């Protein structure tokens, strides 16, 4: 899916082809904690006979995938033997999009990838996993909403439910994607949608509006406020070298800030 704090620069080392590790059959393609997949890794696994950029742009155009709904574009830094990095784009895609891309490839690797994604979805949506996530969420809410006195309890009960929710978010230690923030806002009566939320954040100076490598990254102002943080990760690309990707996510403080801002606008 949704973060930018000041982070130190990671200096990836050169990775030689012999250092690459084969993926296990049980996890042929990495899926991150937000349920998203690197299109570059999928392209490599599917053994497509075209370069990545031509392939992904062609698939997006032909099958009408929507940016900020089915995928987001992020900037990676391709390391070249310690001589610095050159930027390259990656497309972070949903599992649904990954399944469709696998199906239309119409080869054995595509079938294997599709079955794998279906297995992941089944595991994620099993009654046990749903209950586990629900209990974890409930426990966090109970801890964050402990009241010090009956007077405090009375005050909370008099407040609007949406304000209680925004206050609970203030104690969150987990950063989320911008798309997930849009879902939280919708649950509280603010139907803004991920695409419009990205636009609003850019237009109001929270994300960089200028097209280029920093597009959709947090502005210095929003980073100084602690509203976003940047999640960096590395993976091996098809050339056997480390690639660094950066994803913006909304901090707990940022979640409270934007929820209150939108709720106050509604009032």
Backbone as a ProteinNet text record, in pm:
[ID]
protein_1_A
[PRIMARY]
XXXXXXXXXXXXXXXXXXXXXXXXXXXXXXXXXXXXXXXXXXXXXXXXXXXXXXXXXXXXXXXXXXXXXXXXXXXXXXXXXXXXXXXXXXXXXXXXXXXXXXXXXXXXXXXXXXXXXXXXXXXXXXXXXXXXXXXXXXXXXXXXXXXXXXXXXXXXXXXXXXXXXXXXXXXXXXXXXXXXXXXXXXXXXXXXXXXXXXXXXXXXXXXXXXXXXXXXXXXXXXXXXXXXXXXXXXXXXXXXXXXXXXXXXXXXXXXXXXXXXXXXXXX
[TERTIARY]
4.4	0	6.5	154.8	102.5	179.7	503.9	558.4	696.9	722.6	853.7	914	1011.5	1090.9	1230.6	1308.6	1446.9	1519.3	1577.1	1646.6	1786.4	1879.2	2015.8	2021.3	2113.5	2126.5	2184.6	2120	2171	2266.9	2382.1	2480.1	2485.1	2402.8	2401	2534.7	2573.5	2696.9	2665.3	2770.5	2752.2	2725.7	2627.9	2596.1	2629.7	2720.3	2760.9	2659.5	2647.7	2549.4	2560.7	2680.9	2695.7	2640.1	2618.3	2566.6	2415.2	2347.5	2203.3	2152.4	2043.4	1983	1855.7	1838.2	1716.3	1598.9	1483.7	1364.1	1313.7	1257.1	1197.2	1065	1020.1	893.2	779.1	792.3	683.1	665.8	770	759.7	832.8	774.3	843.6	854.8	759.9	757.6	730.5	809.2	793.6	668.3	590.9	475.2	503.3	496.7	532.8	420.3	443.7	347	216.2	217.3	95.7	23.2	68.9	3.5	30.8	150.2	185.7	306.7	317.6	418.8	499.3	628.4	711.5	687.1	644.3	621	750.8	863.5	992.1	1023.2	995.6	1020.8	927.1	801.2	706.7	751.7	795	844.5	961	1051.3	1166.1	1120.2	1025.3	978.8	906.3	825.9	746.4	830.6	957.3	1049.1	991.9	948.1	890.8	1000.8	967.8	1067	1081.6	1035.8	1049.4	1109.2	1165.2	1219.3	1105.4	1139.6	1037.9	949.2	1010.1	932.2	830.4	873.2	780.4	667.7	703.6	603.7	499.7	543.4	447.7	360.4	418.1	337.5	234.8	275.6	182.5	67.3	97.9	-6.9	-102.5	-48.4	-133.2	-228.9	-177.8	-261.4	-366.8	-326.1	-417	-527.5	-495.2	-593.4	-648.9	-624.4	-688	-663.9	-541.5	-508.8	-497.9	-538.2	-541.6	-433	-358	-256.7	-322.4	-257.4	-304.7	-424.5	-467.9	-571.7	-514.7	-464.4	-403.3	-251.8	-190.9	-45	-2.7	118.7	183.4	323.9	376.4	510.1	607.3	716.2	816.7	952.4	1043.3	1177.2	1272.9	1346.8	1450.3	1586.3	1689.1	1823.8	1908.7	1940.4	2015	2163.2	2222.5	2364.3	2451.8	2558.4	2643.5	2788.3	2817.9	2956.3	3022	2945.1	3002.9	3027.1	2984.9	3006.3	2885.3	2800.1	2680.9	2560.5	2445.2	2323.6	2254.9	2186.9	2104.9	1959.3	1870.7	1731.2	1662.2	1572.7	1487.2	1350.8	1247.8	1112.8	1071	998.2	932.1	784.1	704.3	560.1	522.1	470.8	426	278.4	242.4	108.8	34.8	-98.1	-181	-174.2	-216.5	-219.2	-316.7	-429.9	-526.4	-463.2	-388.8	-321.3	-214.4	-142	-37.4	-96.8	-214.1	-279.8	-317.1	-373.1	-415.5	-295.9	-187.8	-67.2	-12.5	-22.6	25.6	-59.6	-192	-283.6	-258.7	-251.4	-241.7	-106.3	-6.8	122.3	110.6	13	-22	97.9	171.3	279.1	283.1	371.6	376.8	411.9	502.9	540.5	423.6	344.2	226.6	125.6	104.7	12.1	62.5	193.8	251.7	234.2	260.1	246.4	102.2	7.9	-133.9	-176.1	-137.4	-172.5	-113.1	8.5	74.4	-1.9	-41.2	-115.1	-249.8	-315.3	-443.5	-424	-316.5	-287.7	-262.5	-189.4	-162.5	-292.1	-380.6	-508.8	-594.2	-596.8	-675.2	-623.1	-490.6	-432.3	-464.8	-453.7	-479.8	-625.6	-717	-860.2	-920	-834.3	-885.6	-947.7	-1045.6	-1108.2	-1006.5	-902.9	-802.3	-727	-688	-613.9	-702.2	-827.6	-919.8	-939.6	-959.4	-977.8	-851.3	-736.2	-609.1	-593.3	-620.2	-607.4	-709.4	-831	-935.2	-897.7	-843.7	-804.3	-688.1	-592	-478.4	-524.9	-616.5	-668.1	-744.5	-829.5	-909	-819.3	-716.6	-625.9	-554.1	-513.7	-447.4	-542.3	-667	-763.6	-793.1	-802.8	-829.2	-717.2	-592.3	-478.2	-473.9	-504.4	-493.6	-606.3	-717.7	-834.9	-860.4	-761.1	-777.5	-798.9	-894	-926.6	-874.2	-827.5	-769.5	-874.7	-995	-1097.2	-1235.9	-1338.8	-1476.2	-1508.7	-1446.1	-1469.3	-1418.8	-1302.2	-1247.7	-1338.9	-1390	-1481.8	-1605.8	-1660.8	-1780.3	-1752.7	-1634.6	-1598.1	-1587.4	-1524.8	-1510.2	-1646	-1737.2	-1868.9	-1948.3	-1920.1	-1992.1	-1939	-1819.3	-1760.3	-1818.7	-1803.4	-1849	-1760.2	-1818.8	-1738.1	-1618.6	-1634.3	-1522.3	-1404	-1430.5	-1322.8	-1251.9	-1328.5	-1269.5	-1173.9	-1217.6	-1133.7	-1005.2	-1016	-897.1	-800.1	-852.7	-766.3	-695	-765.5	-704.4	-588.3	-603.7	-498.4	-371.6	-385.1	-269	-164.8	-205	-110.1	-53.2	-95.6	-51.7	98.4	165.1	308.6	332	223.1	233.2	206.3	296.3	275.6	197.9	117.2	32.2	49.1	4.4	7.2	-99.9	-83	-182.4	-317	-315.6	-439.9	-513.8	-438.6	-501.2	-560.6	-495.7	-552.1	-684.8	-692.5	-817.9	-929.7	-896.9	-997	-1044.3	-950.7	-987.6	-1079.9	-1047.7	-1132.7	-1272.4	-1278.7	-1409	-1491.2	-1426.2	-1496.3	-1555.1	-1500.1	-1548.1	-1625	-1679.9	-1770.4	-1705.9	-1574.5	-1505	-1466.3	-1548.1	-1526.1	-1437	-1307.3	-1215	-1150.3	-1122.9	-1059.9	-909.7	-836.1	-689.4	-636.3	-693.2	-642.1	-663.7	-784.4	-812.1	-731.8	-704.8	-625.1	-481.6	-423.4	-290	-288.9	-392	-400	-409.1	-492.3	-509.6	-378.5	-308	-181	-77.6	-78.3	15	-26.6	-155.6	-204.6	-188.6	-188.1	-178.5	-38.3	59.2	198.1	251.2	182.5	231.5	317.7	286.5	366.8	419.6	533.3	596.7	514.3	481.9	395.4	474.3	600	684.1	711.4	688.2	714.5	864	898	1038.1	1058.7	1181.9	1212.9	1152.8	1127	1072.4	921.2	856.6	711.3	641.3	543.8	467	548.5	668.7	745.6	705.8	723.1	684.9	769.5	707.2	781.7	861.6	957.1	1037.1	948.8	846.8	756.8	686	629.6	555.3	647.6	772.3	868.1	909.6	929.4	963.7	852	728	613.1	596.8	670.9	659.8	535.4	479.6	355.8	381.3	499.6	533.5	668.7	691.3	824.6	847.5	972.1	1006.8	1052.1	989.2	1028.7	1118.6	1241	1334.4	1351.6	1359.9	1383.5	1472.1	1539.6	1626.3	1590.8	1614.1	1594.3	1687.4	1707	1789.9	1706.2	1758	1685	1736.8	1692.3	1728.9	1876.1	1948.1	2092.2	2174.8	2106.8	2177.7	2240.3	2186.8	2239.1	2130.6	2173.2	2079.1	2008.3	1877	1796.4	1725.4	1737.2	1672.7	1544.9	1435.6	1308.5	1264.7	1192.9	1144.6	993.6	924.8	779.1	737	650.9	603.2	492.5	497.8	392.6	356.3	230.1	178.3	203.9	269.8	299.5	173.5	183.3	70.8	29.9	129.2	100.4	31.9	79.2	19	-123.9	-150.6	-287.5	-382.3	-342.6	-426.6	-443.4	-335.2	-337.1	-436	-425.6	-510.2	-654.9	-675.3	-812.8	-882	-815.2	-874.4	-897.2	-803.7	-815.3	-938.1	-959.2	-1074.5	-1205.2	-1203.4	-1325.3	-1365.8	-1269.7	-1300.4	-1354.8	-1306	-1358.9	-1505.3	-1539.1	-1677.8	-1769.2	-1719.5	-1800.5	-1821.4
-45.2	0	67.1	399.3	457.8	434.1	776.5	783.5	834.9	945.1	996.8	1068.7	1005.5	1068.3	1082.8	1166.1	1177	1048.7	983.5	857.4	868	794.8	795.5	719.8	759	693.7	554.5	459.2	322.3	306.7	248.9	229.6	81.4	39.3	-102.1	-145	-264.4	-318.3	-383.2	-399.6	-469.6	-616.6	-673.5	-814.3	-889	-982.6	-1058.8	-1169.1	-1209.7	-1312.4	-1438.9	-1479.5	-1604.2	-1594.7	-1469.9	-1452.6	-1463.4	-1464.4	-1469.5	-1601.3	-1593	-1712.8	-1746.2	-1872.1	-1914.6	-1905.9	-1862.5	-1857.3	-1999.4	-2020.6	-2150.3	-2159	-2280.6	-2299	-2245.4	-2257.4	-2215.5	-2064.2	-1989.4	-1844	-1794.4	-1818	-1781	-1631.1	-1554.5	-1409.5	-1344.6	-1246.5	-1181.7	-1094.8	-1107.4	-1021.9	-948.4	-815.1	-740.6	-740.1	-674.1	-675.1	-606.9	-524.2	-455.9	-532	-653.7	-733.1	-683.2	-630.2	-575.7	-648.9	-643.6	-721	-627.6	-653.3	-580	-635.4	-548.5	-592.6	-638.3	-578.6	-621.9	-766	-799.3	-936.4	-1033.9	-992.5	-1078.2	-1097.4	-990.6	-997.1	-1095.1	-1088.5	-1179.7	-1324.5	-1347	-1483.3	-1541.4	-1457.9	-1506.7	-1536.6	-1492.5	-1515.7	-1460	-1334.2	-1265.9	-1236.4	-1249.5	-1228.6	-1085.8	-990.3	-848.2	-775.2	-656.5	-579.1	-535.5	-506.8	-480.1	-361.2	-249.2	-127	-145.8	-205.1	-229.8	-321.9	-425.1	-523.9	-461.7	-392.5	-342.3	-232.2	-142.7	-36.5	-94.4	-196.6	-260.6	-328	-396.6	-465.3	-364.5	-256.7	-154.7	-94.8	-65.1	-5.4	-103.8	-227.1	-324.9	-366.9	-378.1	-431.2	-324.4	-197.9	-85	-86.8	-112	-100.4	47.8	82.4	222.3	250.1	358.3	399.3	443.6	413.7	443.7	358.8	269.7	172.1	31.5	1.9	-129.1	-127.1	-11.6	-4.1	137.8	149.4	279	267.6	379.3	381.7	436.9	366.1	411.9	416.3	489.4	505.1	409.6	334.3	246.1	301	255.8	299.9	177.9	163.1	49.2	72.6	-12.6	4.4	-56.6	14.5	-28	-40.3	-150.8	-179.6	-76.9	-14.2	81.7	218.7	240.4	369	460.8	428	510.2	440.1	498.2	433.6	515.2	446.8	516.1	481.4	580	553.8	466	382.6	305.6	292.5	282.6	276.9	133.3	116.5	-11.2	17.1	-82.3	-72.3	-166.7	-111.5	-192.9	-221.2	-348.3	-385.4	-468.1	-466.5	-546.7	-693.8	-780	-923.3	-950.5	-878.9	-898.5	-867.8	-759.1	-725.1	-828.3	-873.5	-974.5	-1103.7	-1142.8	-1264.1	-1248.8	-1133.2	-1112.3	-1110.4	-1044.9	-1043.5	-1184.8	-1265.9	-1403.9	-1485.4	-1466	-1542.3	-1512.1	-1382.3	-1344.7	-1380.7	-1412.8	-1453.9	-1589.8	-1669.8	-1795.6	-1889.8	-1907.8	-2006.1	-2077	-2173.6	-2252.7	-2166.9	-2072.1	-1985.6	-1897.8	-1854.9	-1775.1	-1853.8	-1979.7	-2065.1	-2087.6	-2109.2	-2129.7	-2005.2	-1888.7	-1763.7	-1741	-1765.4	-1745.4	-1835.4	-1962.2	-2054.3	-2006.9	-1957	-1906.9	-1789	-1693.7	-1576.9	-1617.8	-1714.2	-1762.2	-1826.1	-1904.7	-1967.7	-1862.1	-1757	-1649	-1582.3	-1555.2	-1491.4	-1579.9	-1708.7	-1800.7	-1802.6	-1805.3	-1806.4	-1676.6	-1564.9	-1433.7	-1420.4	-1479.6	-1466.2	-1585.6	-1673.3	-1786.9	-1737.2	-1810.2	-1767.7	-1744.5	-1828.8	-1814.7	-1681.7	-1647.1	-1523.4	-1400.7	-1408.9	-1296.9	-1274	-1383.9	-1372	-1318	-1365.7	-1320.1	-1169.1	-1119.7	-976.3	-896.6	-951.1	-880.9	-869.9	-979.3	-977.5	-881.7	-882.9	-791.7	-646.7	-617.2	-480.9	-442.4	-535.3	-506.9	-482.8	-564.8	-548.6	-413.8	-372.6	-242.8	-129.2	-142.7	-37.9	-31	-148.1	-150.1	-80.1	-111	-49.7	101.1	143.4	286.2	368.3	301.6	374.6	356.3	309	297.9	436.6	446	576.1	586.4	702.8	724.2	748.6	788.2	818.8	812.3	809	808.4	938.2	1047.9	1176.5	1174.2	1111.3	1099.9	1013.9	906.3	819.8	896.6	976.3	1053.7	1150.9	1213.2	1307.8	1238.6	1122.1	1047.2	1008.1	963	919.2	1033.3	1154.7	1270.4	1315.6	1270.3	1310.2	1227.8	1279.9	1206.8	1084.1	973.5	851.7	876.5	962.2	984.2	1052.1	1134.8	1199.6	1098.7	1006.2	899.1	817.6	788.1	709.8	784.3	912.1	990.8	996.1	1007.2	1008	874.3	765	632.5	617.6	674.2	665.2	735.3	834.6	912.9	828.7	715.2	630	520.8	521.6	417.5	426	312.1	304.7	251.8	220.7	159.4	261.3	273.7	361.7	287	360.5	298.5	369.1	301.5	361	468.2	558.4	663.5	602	493.8	427.2	373	324.8	275	389.6	506.1	623.2	661.9	651.6	682.6	589.2	460.8	365.3	401.4	442.5	482.2	603.8	700	818.2	779.5	684.8	641.1	576.4	498	435	539.2	659.5	766.8	873.8	833.8	922	1016.6	1004	1092.2	1009.1	1013.4	929.2	1003.4	1005.5	1080.7	991.8	865.4	776.3	799.2	693.6	700.8	801.4	800.9	889.8	1035.6	1068.6	1207.6	1249.2	1152.6	1185.4	1218.4	1139.9	1172.3	1312.9	1343.4	1475.7	1585.9	1563.8	1663.7	1685.8	1578.3	1589	1666.4	1645.6	1721.3	1868.7	1892.2	2029.6	2112.8	2046.3	2118.5	2115.4	2072.8	2086.4	1978.7	1863.5	1755.6	1656.1	1637.6	1552.9	1638	1597.4	1674.5	1663.3	1777.4	1784.3	1778.6	1820.5	1827.1	1687	1668.4	1539.6	1510.4	1386.9	1347.6	1237.1	1216.2	1105.7	1124.5	1250.6	1278	1292.8	1271	1288.7	1196.4	1253.1	1180.1	1150.5	1204.8	1193.8	1309	1292.1	1397.8	1523.8	1638	1763.5	1776.5	1868.9	1889.4	1932	2012.5	2059	1942.2	1851.1	1739.9	1642.6	1631.6	1546.2	1608.5	1741.4	1811	1798.7	1791	1775.9	1632.1	1539.6	1399.7	1331.4	1380.3	1324.5	1202.7	1193.9	1083.4	1024.9	905.2	845.8	769.1	743.4	672	531.4	433.9	294.9	253.5	216.6	172.5	21.3	-40.1	-184.3	-214.1	-326.7	-366.4	-507	-533.3	-667.5	-686.6	-809.3	-840.2	-830.6	-759.2	-754.4	-862.8	-858.1	-962.4	-968.1	-858.8	-856.4	-903.6	-940.1	-988.3	-879.9	-758	-648.7	-595.7	-531.7	-475.6	-353.7	-349.8	-235.1	-182.5	-52.8	10.1	80	52.1	118.2	199.7	308.4	395.4	411.2	393.2	404.1	499.7	598.8	690.5	627.4	646	594.6	701.8	697.9	796.9	746.7	827	787.8	792.1	739.9	748.5	893.1	980.4	1122.8	1179.3	1136.8	1184.1	1136.4	1011.7	959.9	1046.2	1077.6	1162.1	1300.9	1355.2	1489.9	1498.7	1405.7	1413.8	1375.6	1279.3	1243.7	1362.9	1426.3	1543.9	1656.7	1673.8	1781.3	1761	1637.7	1610.2	1613.9	1562.2	1563.6	1706.5	1791.5	1931.4	2004	1965.5	2025.1	1989.7	1862.1	1817.2	1892.8	1921.8	1992.8	2137.6
0	0	0	333.6	310.3	437.1	377.2	510	495.4	557.5	531.6	649.4	709.1	813.4	756.8	822.2	777.3	812.7	713.4	737.6	679.1	737.9	686.1	554.9	468.4	339.7	357.6	294.8	297.8	180.6	205.9	99.5	64.2	-32.8	-67.8	-124.8	-93.4	-149.9	-283.3	-363.4	-489.6	-459.5	-526.6	-506.8	-634	-625.1	-741.6	-769.6	-896.8	-930.7	-848.3	-812.8	-738.6	-597.4	-549.6	-414.4	-409.4	-523.8	-526.4	-471	-400.1	-343.5	-419	-449.3	-516.9	-420.9	-473.6	-391	-367.8	-252	-224.9	-298.3	-327.8	-397.6	-313.7	-180	-92.9	-91.6	-125.6	-130.3	-254.8	-372.8	-496.4	-517.6	-461.6	-479.8	-345.2	-308.7	-179	-175.6	-67.2	-41.1	88.9	86.8	207.2	309.8	422.5	532.5	496.8	392.1	349.6	239.1	208.7	106.1	-35	-58.5	-189.2	-246.5	-378.8	-450.7	-541	-552.9	-648	-788.1	-879.7	-1016.9	-1082.2	-1042.6	-1098.4	-1057.7	-931.2	-887.1	-958.3	-976.5	-1048	-1192.2	-1257	-1394.8	-1405.5	-1308.3	-1307.7	-1291.6	-1198.7	-1173.2	-1294.2	-1362.2	-1474.9	-1598.2	-1595.5	-1707.5	-1837.6	-1828.6	-1944.4	-2046.2	-2172.7	-2277.6	-2323.1	-2240.9	-2273.6	-2154.8	-2181.9	-2070.8	-1979.1	-1854.4	-1752.4	-1787.4	-1825.7	-1849.3	-1960.8	-2071.9	-2182.7	-2139.4	-2065.1	-2019.9	-1928	-1821.9	-1722.7	-1781.7	-1862.4	-1922.9	-2019.8	-2093.2	-2185.5	-2113.8	-2003.8	-1927.1	-1862.6	-1809.2	-1745.4	-1847	-1966.4	-2070.6	-2121.4	-2145.3	-2204.9	-2109.9	-1980.5	-1885.6	-1790.5	-1822.8	-1751.5	-1600.8	-1559.6	-1417.5	-1381.4	-1259	-1215.9	-1112.1	-1135.9	-1039	-909.2	-798.7	-662.5	-620.8	-708.6	-672.8	-687	-807.2	-832.4	-811.4	-823	-810.4	-775.1	-721.7	-706.2	-764.3	-809.4	-868.3	-765	-743.3	-648.5	-717.1	-656.8	-712.3	-642.2	-720.7	-668	-709.5	-637.7	-671.5	-703.2	-828.7	-880.6	-855.9	-770.9	-737.9	-846.6	-880.8	-991.6	-946.2	-880.2	-845.2	-756.9	-667.1	-574.3	-634.1	-759.3	-824.5	-809.6	-716.7	-699	-756.8	-736.2	-782.6	-890	-978.6	-1077.4	-1047.6	-1058.7	-1023.7	-1126.8	-1079.5	-1168.3	-1101.3	-1181.9	-1128.2	-1102.1	-992.6	-967.7	-949.5	-975.5	-958	-845	-737	-624.5	-647	-659.7	-706.3	-601.6	-612.1	-522.6	-563.1	-471.5	-503.5	-617.2	-620	-728.5	-863.9	-871.2	-996.9	-1029.3	-927.4	-948.6	-1003.8	-952.1	-1002.3	-1149.1	-1183.2	-1321.8	-1416.2	-1374.5	-1457.7	-1477.2	-1373.9	-1382.6	-1479.1	-1471.7	-1557.1	-1704.5	-1739.1	-1880.6	-1940.5	-1855.9	-1910.3	-1979.2	-1933.7	-2000.9	-2016.1	-1906.5	-1907	-1771.6	-1758.4	-1635.2	-1514.2	-1531.8	-1420	-1377	-1473.5	-1441.7	-1361.1	-1398.5	-1323.9	-1181.3	-1168.6	-1035.4	-949.1	-1007.2	-932.2	-889.9	-981.1	-949.6	-834.1	-837.2	-728.5	-595.8	-603.2	-482.1	-422.6	-506.8	-456.8	-398.2	-459.9	-407.3	-270.4	-254.5	-125	-17.7	-54	41.9	84.5	-11.6	19.9	110	81.3	164	307	321	455.6	528.8	457.7	518.4	561.4	484	511	584.4	635.6	712.2	842.1	897	1023.2	1134.4	1137.7	1242.9	1230.5	1106.1	1086.2	1107.5	1065	1086.5	1235.6	1309.7	1454.4	1520.8	1474.9	1531.6	1513	1391.3	1366.2	1446	1457.5	1533.2	1680.7	1736.9	1877.6	1901.4	1810.1	1823.7	1819.1	1726.9	1716.2	1842.3	1891.3	2010.8	2132	2147.2	2261.6	2257.6	2137.7	2124.7	2161.7	2118.7	2149.1	2298.9	2362.7	2506.8	2581.9	2543.6	2611.3	2589.1	2465.9	2434.7	2494.7	2527.1	2575.8	2725.3	2799.7	2945.2	3004.9	3090.3	3148.9	3290.6	3327.1	3459.1	3566.4	3526.2	3626.3	3565.3	3652.3	3603.8	3531.3	3575.9	3510.8	3366.3	3349	3213.5	3127.6	3183.6	3110.9	3066.6	3156.6	3124.1	3010	3014.1	2909.2	2774	2772.5	2647.6	2591.5	2677.6	2632.4	2571.7	2614.9	2563	2427.3	2395.3	2268	2154.3	2033.7	1915.9	1896.6	1851	1828.4	1737.7	1639.5	1547.4	1616.7	1717.7	1791.6	1879.7	1939.6	2019.8	1933.8	1812.8	1723.2	1690	1661.3	1628.1	1745.1	1867.9	1985.5	2002	1972.7	1985	1888.3	1768.5	1668	1713.6	1801.7	1843.6	1914.3	1971.1	2041.5	1951.3	1824.7	1733	1708.9	1714.2	1685.5	1544.5	1472.9	1341.6	1232.5	1139.3	1025.1	917.7	841.6	740.5	606.6	500.4	367.8	355.5	260.4	237.7	201.1	123.3	87.4	208.4	308.6	431.1	512.2	509.8	577.2	513	380.3	310.5	356.4	379.2	427	567.5	654.4	790.6	786.6	700.6	687.9	640.4	546.8	496.2	606	692.7	804.6	899	895.6	982.7	905.6	790.6	717.6	619.7	597.2	502.4	380.4	276.1	158.5	59.2	87	2.6	-102.8	-72.4	-167.8	-177.2	-212	-212.8	-314.4	-435.3	-540.4	-502.7	-455.4	-416.8	-293.6	-204.1	-86.1	-125.9	-218.3	-268.7	-329.4	-410	-473.1	-368.3	-266.6	-160.8	-85.8	-55.6	16.5	-65	-196.8	-281.6	-290.1	-313.1	-329.8	-202.8	-87.4	38.9	100	20	61.7	153.9	163.3	249.3	171.2	43.2	-44.2	-159.1	-212.4	-319.6	-447.2	-503.9	-621.7	-751.6	-744.2	-863.4	-917.7	-1047.3	-1110.7	-1108.9	-1087.2	-1082.1	-980.4	-941.2	-850.2	-711.9	-673.3	-539.9	-539.1	-651.6	-659.4	-558.9	-489	-386.8	-261	-250.8	-127.8	-33.9	97.7	191.3	172	190.6	188.4	317.7	318.8	439.2	555.7	526.5	632.6	700.2	620.5	679.6	751.7	706.4	776	908.8	907.8	1032.2	1134.8	1087.9	1177.1	1227.2	1168.4	1209	1157.3	1045.4	991.6	903.4	845.5	756.4	795.6	747.5	755.2	626	596.7	474.1	510	448.6	468.8	353.1	384.9	282.4	289.9	175.9	170.3	50.5	56.4	-53.9	-99.1	-226.8	-279.1	-398.8	-436.5	-552	-678.4	-779.1	-905	-998.6	-1121.6	-1216.6	-1250	-1225	-1252.2	-1133.7	-1024	-906.5	-822.5	-831	-749.9	-658.5	-549.8	-452.9	-510.1	-493.5	-533.7	-409.9	-384.1	-268.5	-312.2	-243.4	-272.3	-151.4	-177.9	-71	-83.8	28.9	31.4	141.7	110.3	214	296.9	427.5	515.1	618.3	660.9	756	897.8	979.7	1117.8	1203.2	1326.6	1419.2	1442.6	1457.9	1475.2	1351.2	1234.7	1110.2	1093.6	1136.5	1128	1210.1	1332.3	1417.8	1355.8	1305.2	1247.7	1130.8	1035.3	916.6	946.3	1036.2	1072.8	1137.1	1233.5	1297.9	1197.4	1105	1006.5	918.7	872.1	787	865.8	988.8	1069.4	1103.1	1132.7	1162.7	1040.5	920.5	797.7	779.5	813.7	799.4	893.5	1015.6	1113.5	1071.2
[MASK]
+++++++++++++++++++++++++++++++++++++++++++++++++++++++++++++++++++++++++++++++++++++++++++++++++++++++++++++++++++++++++++++++++++++++++++++++++++++++++++++++++++++++++++++++++++++++++++++++++++++++++++++++++++++++++++++++++++++++++++++++++++++++++++++++++++++++++++

